[in-house]
């Protein structure tokens, strides 16, 4: 399994993806590869192709609190610039270029402050991060993350997941 946390830690709550990756890495879970970066890159497709499951983690602008999780399918498109590559696109590249059959999941941790510069998380974002780590750690430890929302202990599963 591969966990990729992405976002800009210098833009307050936009750093939730890398913060999640760091928090999970601190748990020292065997057989879990963890990566973090400012954004997804086409080069991530190679690493994704070597795993059965990839979990992307990013800050969410308006998703449910404390976080949302959903399975994603390969797709999207790579346009003129690779500056902003979606999880669906990089998963698609892993499938099409490397013949991977990797399953993909997206975690959107609800953030609130995105318009300032600073390397901290807002208080509410910190709470959401703690919930996500505590509730999702068993999936990573079991090595059998399935992303099934029935297993995620929250009431509100409605709404669109828009990551930052």
Buried (B, 14 or more C-beta within 10 A) or exposed (E): BBBBBBBBBEBBBBBBBBBBBBBBBEEEBEEBBBBBBBBBBEEBBBBBBEBEBBBBBBBBBBBBBBBBBBEBEBEBEEEEEBEEBBBBBBBBBBBEEBEBEBBBBBBBBBBBBBEEEEEBBBEBBBBBBEBBBEBBBEBBBEEEBEBEEEEBEBEEEEEEBEBB
